[in-house]
Amino acid sequence: MNKSAVIIGKLVRALSRLRGGGSALPGLVVEKIDPNFMVDVLRKLPYGVAVVSGTNGKTTTTKIAADLLKSQGLRVFTNKTGSNFTRGVVSAMLGDIKNFKFDFDIAVLELDEAHAVKFVEQVRPNYALLLNVLRDQLDRFGEIDKTAKLLAEVAKNTAKIVVLNREDPLVAAISCCLPRSIKVVNYGYVPKLAGFFPNDDELHSGVGKLKKSSAKADVELKSFTDSHAVFEINGRNYSTEIAISGAHNLFNAAGALALVRAIFGSKTDDKKLTKSLRKVEPAFGRGEKLLINQTPIELILVKNPAGFRLSLKSQYSAAADVLIAINDHYADGRDMSWLWDVDFRTLKSVGVVSGIRAYDMALRLKYDDVKIGLVESDFKKAVKEFLSQNSRQPKQIFCTYTAMLTIRKILSKLDKVERAL
């Protein structure tokens, strides 16, 4: 390990934190000093590296997989900041290097499709979990076929096992182009749950009309309620209580289970593994539940048509007040036309609409005859008004990525805020 790079990197990290700077800067400095730093450190891990990539669910799935691996006794490193560049990974590594030692068994890394390709060119992962290909940030990636090709490159550069979402045709098709040396493991859901998971192509063709893979799934989501799920693993049913909510997050859990089983192989204790799910909490801002003055508030990240539709179908509560906040920064995707592909008619009403694209969102709701209480683009004013409405009534906030960060920061500064159990 390059000690000079570590010392300087940690110094830059400390200064950057004092100034409220970005999480990737320390990694950028370390890469300038030692371009091979990340490769040299990660290749010494006993279990190697597992990459999680795809359009939706990377952060949640990575956290679930990491928590499950920890519950089975492994020391797990993960890029908690979610920074997808290699320098973001290096920055996260700096925070966990103690006395010039990186004491972990495995790294589970969330990487977006483009950056994952660049990462695997430097570090060949032992495992890859590929989640889905959805219409998201087309201003960055263009057509979804390009996104699928990026994920295929990640799969081809994986050393041991690739875990694929059987229910996504573009992801499932990746198995056909892999060399025999790479083992393919699938995860999915039982047919009766298909209505909960419409993809972008099924928006107009109808759920279940597109041809799905018939490949055998190692892990299947079989049924679920708000706090309970049943997974079929290798032909047996395992029932567990679960803290994360939303059909899409439970399906992400199925992917995480399949990845962990791929890593442990025949040594996996499936019963112990599924029971560990009950202790897994939602990732920051992804279905995260807070209490403010004893009022429950749920933060729900939305960033494309399929994700928003899924959230409305499986997480929306008619008994809750709703705030929708839409931004169009680079991290959100600049093109917000996808909002017109979401059916909002399930919403009883929306108390407040906010964000940079608040008026675009309000117009979209108007076309679906959804009643709106207030349109306020200023986040502080919007949150203040939202919390003052029916103060004891449960609240849900549907927001794009940068809007979620801003709102979460505002909420964290309020009195009597705590994370709900």
N, C-alpha and C positions, 0 to 999 in steps of 0.2 A: 504494500500500500504506500502510495506517495504521500509521505507525512507533510511535506511542504504544501501540497495541494489541499490537504485536509485542514491544516492550520489557517491558511489564507481563506479557504472556502467558509470555514466556521466563522471567521472574523467578518467576512462580507455578509454572511447570513445574519449575524447578530446586529450589524449596522443597518441592514435592510429591514429587519423587524422593527428596530427603533423608529425608522422613518416611515414605516407602513408600506414598504416597497413590495414588489412582486416576488413570488416564491421561486422563480426560475433563475434569477440573477446569480445567486451563489454557484449554481450548477454551471452556468455559462462561464464564470471565471475559472472554475476547476477544469472545465474542458479545454480552456485556452492553455492552462498550465500543463495538463496531462490529458491528451485526447483519448487515451486508453484506460482512464481511471475506472469508468463504469464497467467496462468489459473485464478488467483485471479483478475487480471486487466480486462481481456477480458470478463469474464462472467457478468460484471456489465454494459456492453453496452446495451442500450435500444433495438436495433435491432439485437444484437448478432454479429455473425461472418458469412461471406460468403467466401467460399473457391473456388478458380478457379484452375483447374488442367487439365492435358492432355499433349500430346506430343508437339504440336505446338500451338503458339499463346497466351500463358499464360500472358506474360508481356503486350502485346498490349490489350488483352481483359480485364485484370485487370484495366489498366489505363482508358479504355473507360467506364467500369462500374463505377469506382470511380468518374470520371468526370461527368457522367450522374446523379449519386446520389447527387453529390454536386450541380448540376444545379437545382435539385428539393428541395434543402434546407437542406439536411442532412450534418452533420459534419462527414467526412469520413477519417478513418485511413487506410493506405495501406503500404505494405513493398516496398517502391520505389526502394530500392537497388536491389530487386529481389533475395536476399539471401533466399534460400529455407529451410534451417534448422530452427528449433524452436529458436535456439539462434540468428539466423539472424533476425527473427521476433522481438525478445526481443530487439535486438540492435536498430532496427528501432523505436520501442516503446519509447526507452529512449530519442530519439531526439525530441519526441512530448509530453513528460511529462513536464508540466510547473507548478512550485510551488506544486509539488507532486500531480498534478491532470492530468487525462487523459480524456480530454473533447471531446469525440467523441460519435456519435450515433451508428456507425457501423464500423466494420473492414472488408475490402475486401482484401483477402490475396492470392497472387500467390504462389502456392506450387507445386513442382514437384511430380510425382506420388508416389515415395517411401517415401518422407518426409511428404507428405500429410497424408499418413496412420498413421505415428507416431504422427502427429499433432492432428488428430481427436481422437486419443486414450486419449489425454489430454484435448482437448477443443472440445466439440461437436458443430459443426457449425449448424446454423439454415438453411443455404442454401449452396448448392454446384452446381457449373457449371462445367460440364465435357465436354471437347472439342473434343478430338479425340485420337485415338491410331494408331500411325504410326511407321514405322521402323526407330528408332532413338536411338543411343547409345546402341546397342545390347550388347556391351561389359559390360554395367552396368546391363541391365534388362533381357538379354537373349531373348527368344521368345516374340512376341507381346502379346501372350495370358497371359503372366505373368503381363504385363503392364495393360491389361484389368482387371485382377483380383485385382490389386492394386486399380484401380479406383472404382471397385465394392465395395471394403471395405470402401472407402471414402463415397460412396453413402449410404451404410448400416448404417454408423455412423452419418448420417445427421438427424437433428431433424425434420425439416419441409418440405422443398421442394428441389428436385433435378432437375436441368435443364440439359437436354441431347441433344446432337447433333444427330438428327434423321437420318442424312445421313451417319453416321459412323456405320456400322453393329455391331462392338464390343461394342461401347458405347450405341447404342440403345438397345442392348440385356440386358443391366444392369437393365432395368425397370422390367424385368421378375422375378428378384430375390429380389425385395425390399418388405418390409412389407407394408400392406395397410395404415399404419399410416403416411407413407412418400408419399407426393404428387409428381407426375412426370409431368414436363412441358417440351415440346420439341421445338426445333427450327430447321430450315432447309432452303432450297432454292427450287425454283420452278424447275420442270424437265428440262426446256430448258437451265438452267445454269449448268447442270451436267458436260458438257465438260470442264468447268473451274476448276473443283475440282476432278481430278482423284486421287484415293488413291493408296497405294502401290500394293494392290492386282489387281487393274485394269491396272497396267502397261502392263501386258501381256494378260489379259482376255478381255480388251477393256472397255471403259467407258460406264457405264449404263448396263452392262451385269450381274453385281452382284445384288443379291436381296436386295432391300432397304426397310426400315420400311415404313409402310403405316400410321403410327400414325399421328394424326392431330398436326400440328405445331402452337404454339401460335404466333411465329414470323417467317416470311419467307422473305428471300432476293429475291426480284422479278425481279429487273433489276438494271443496274448500268452503269455509264460511268466513265471517269477519275475523275470527281468532283461532281458527282450526284448519288444518290441511291434512290430506291423505296423499301419500306418494307411493306409487308402485315401483319397487326397486328389484330388478332381477326376478320378477314374477311374484314378489310378496308385497303385501300392503303394510305400510308403516304410517301410523296416525300420530300427530303431534299438535300441541298448542303452538301458536306462532304470534309474534309481536308485530311483525310487519304487515301492512294492509295493502289491498289492491291486487287484482288478479295478475297484472303484469309483474308485480314484485314476487308473487308466489311462483310464477313461472320462472322468474330469474333464480329463485331458490332451487328449482329443479335443475337448472343449468349448473349452479354452484355445487349441488350434491353430486352431479355427474362428474364434475371436474375433480372433486375431492376423492371420489371413488376411483377415478383414473389414476390419481397420484398414489393412493395407498394400495390399489389392486386387491389381491385376495386377503390382505390384512385388515380390510375395512370392516368395522363393526357397524352395520347399517342401523341397528336399533339405537345404539348410542349416538350415532351421527345425526339421525333425524330428531332425536330428543334435544340435541344441542341447538336446534333451530329456535326453540322457545326462548332462548337467551339472546338471540340476535336482534339488536335494535335497528331501526331504520337509519340509513345514511343521512348525513347532514342535509336538511331541506328536501329529502325525498320521502314524503309521507311521514316526516317528522312531526311529532305531536308535542305541543307545549301547553302549559297552563299559565295564564296571566290573570291574576286576581281570581283564581279558581275557574276561569273561563277556558274551556278546551279549544285550542286552535291547531289545525292541521295544515302543514305546508305541503303542497302537491306540485311537483315540477312537471311542466308540459312544454314540449318543444317540436312536435310535429303532429299531423292529423291522427295517426294511429294511436300515439301516446295519449293525446287529449281525449279521444273517444273512449279509450280504455279506462282512463281515470274517471270520466263522467259515468261510465257504465258500472264500474265496480267500487268506486270510492265516494262518489257524490252522495250526500245525505240531504233529503228534502227538508229535514228539520234544522239544517244549519244555515247561518248567514254566509254569503259568498262574496269574496273579493277576487276579481280577475286582474292580473297585472301583466302587461305585455310590453317587452322592450325589443329593440331591433339592433342591438350592438352585434359586433362580429361573433361573439360567443353564443348569441341567440340564433344567428342567421338573419341576414338583412331582409330577405324576402318573406313578408308576412302574409302572402296570398293564400298560404296553406290554411289559414283560419276559415276560409270559405268551404273547406272540405270536412269541417267538423259540424256535426248536428248538435245544436245547443238546445233543442226543444225539450230535453229532459229537465232543464233548469227551471225551477219554479220562479225564481227571481234572482237578480244579482244586486247586492247592496251597493257595491262600489266597483268602478272600473278605473284602473290606473295604469301608469307607465308611459313610455314615450309614444306608444301606439294606442293610447287609451281610446281615442276617438275612432280609430279603425275598428277596434274591438267592439265599441259601443254600436257602431253601424252594423257590424255583423250580427250582434245580438238583436238589434231592432228588426232585421229581416226575418229572424226566427220568433218574433213577437215575445221576446223575453223582457220582462219589466226590469228597469234599471233605476236604482235610487240616486246615484251620484256618479258623475264622470269627473275625475280629478287627477291630472297627470303628475302632480307633486306627491311623491311617495309619503312624506311625513304627514301632510294634510290628509291624504287618503287613508292611511293607517289609523290616524287619530279619529277620524270620522267613523271608520269601520268599527273600531273597538267601542265607540260610544253607542252604537246602534244595538239595542237589545242586549245589554252588557252581559247577561248571564246565559245567553243562547250560544250553543256550539258554533264555531266558525271554521270555514275552510277557505284557504287561499290558493288559487290556481295561478301559477306564475312561470314565466320563462326564466332561464338561468340567471341572467344578471339582475332581473327583477327580484328573484328569490334571494340573492345575496344581499341586496339593498334592504329588503323587507326584514330579513332575518337579523340584520345588524340593528335596524330600528327597534325590533321587538326585544332584542337582547339588552337594550338600554333601559327598558321599562322596569318599574318596580314590581316586585312579586312575580317574576317570571321564572318558571322552572320547566324542566323536561318532564312530560307526562310518562308514567310507567305503563 
